[in-house]
Structures are given as structure tokens and as C-alpha cells.
């Protein structure tokens, strides 16, 4: 199936969870904000057409 990751079309297997997809890409959800279809999300079963965006959390002063 096809999802959109940070604005680019990407293929992934049916039934894949967001957590497994992130782990496969070595994305640590503890230090990144993961958005699925406009909402912050930790885990869900991905569906065709889902839009996934990842934002890195940066702290400073």
C-alpha cells in the first residue's frame, strides 16, 4: 500500500503498524513528534493514503 511520509509517496506492507514502521526506520518516538493524518499518534495500523509527518523536538534557550 502507499502512504505519504513527509510529503513523499512511500510503499509499505498492508497491516503494518505505525510503531513497527517507525522502528524499521529507527525513528525514536520519544524524541520526535509523529503525526498521522494531522493528529499526534504513537501507534495505529497504517492505511493506504495515510499522511505521516515526523518533527524533531529541539530544546534550547
LINFENLIN-V213138 format. One record per residue. N is the residue number from 1. RES is the residue in three letters. SS is DSSP state (hx for helix, st for strand, lp for the rest). PSI is psi in whole degrees, -180 to 180 (none if undefined). BURIAL is I if it has 16 or more other ideal C-beta (glycine too) atoms within 10 Angstrom, else O. Layout:
BEGIN
n:res:ss:psi:burial
N:RES:SS:PSI:BURIAL
N:RES:SS:PSI:BURIAL
END
This chain:
BEGIN
n:res:ss:psi:burial
1:UNK:lp:165:O
2:UNK:st:131:O
3:UNK:st:169:I
4:UNK:st:119:O
5:UNK:st:115:O
6:UNK:lp:43:O
7:UNK:lp:-1:O
8:UNK:st:136:O
9:UNK:st:134:O
10:UNK:st:141:O
11:UNK:st:143:O
12:UNK:lp:158:I
13:UNK:lp:151:O
14:UNK:lp:146:O
15:UNK:lp:2:O
16:UNK:lp:139:O
17:UNK:st:156:O
18:UNK:hx:-42:I
19:UNK:hx:-42:I
20:UNK:hx:-40:O
21:UNK:hx:-42:I
22:UNK:hx:-43:I
23:UNK:hx:-39:O
24:UNK:hx:-30:O
25:UNK:lp:6:O
26:UNK:lp:42:O
27:UNK:lp:121:I
28:UNK:lp:109:O
29:UNK:lp:-12:O
30:UNK:lp:-25:O
31:UNK:lp:10:O
32:UNK:st:149:O
33:UNK:st:126:O
34:UNK:st:126:I
35:UNK:st:130:O
36:UNK:st:118:I
37:UNK:lp:41:O
38:UNK:lp:0:O
39:UNK:st:141:O
40:UNK:st:134:O
41:UNK:lp:138:I
42:UNK:lp:-40:O
43:UNK:lp:145:O
44:UNK:lp:162:O
45:UNK:st:126:O
46:UNK:lp:146:I
47:UNK:lp:154:O
48:UNK:lp:134:O
49:UNK:lp:-5:O
50:UNK:lp:142:I
51:UNK:st:117:O
52:UNK:st:128:I
53:UNK:st:141:O
54:UNK:st:132:O
55:UNK:st:130:O
56:UNK:st:132:O
57:UNK:lp:126:O
58:UNK:lp:129:O
59:UNK:lp:150:O
60:UNK:lp:-178:O
61:UNK:lp:none:O
END
